Amino acid sequence: MLTQFDMEIKAIKTEQDYEDALARLKSIFHALPDTPDGDAAEVLSILIEKYEDEHYPIEMPDPIEAIKFRMEQLGMKQKDLAEAVGFTSRVSEILNRKRKLTLNMIRKLSETLQIPTEVLVQKYD
C-alpha cells in the first residue's frame, strides 16, 4: 500500500524541486528509522545528495593550500615538515611554490598531515 509521500516522491530535476525536497526533509529530519517518515527522510537525503553532487560540486583544495591549512590546524611550523620533504629550506620552496612536490614527498606529507594523496597529486601553479 502506497503512502501519500510515496506517491509524491520524484527525481529532483529543478532548483524548485531541490528547495521543496529540502523543506520536506527539514520537516521530517528527526523521524524515527523504519517509519514512513524515517524512510522518506532517507530517500530524500539520497536524492538531495545526488542533486547537490551534480549541481554544486565541491572542488578539491589546492595542494599547497591544503598543506598550509593542515599545518595551521596541527600547530606545525615549516621545520616540522623538514623530515617529510628533506630540508627546512625545501619546505619553504614548496610552500612558496618554487619547487614541486615529488611522489616521495606526497607520500610522506599524506602520512604526516593526514591529507588524502588525491589532493596532493593535483596539478598546481
Secondary structure, DSSP 8 states (H G I E B T S, - for coil): ---HHHHH-----SHHHHHHHHHHHHHHTT--TTSHHHHHHHHHHHHHHHHHHHHS------HHHHHHHHHHHHT--GGGGHHHHS-HHHHHHHHTTSS---HHHHHHHHHHHT--HHHHTS---
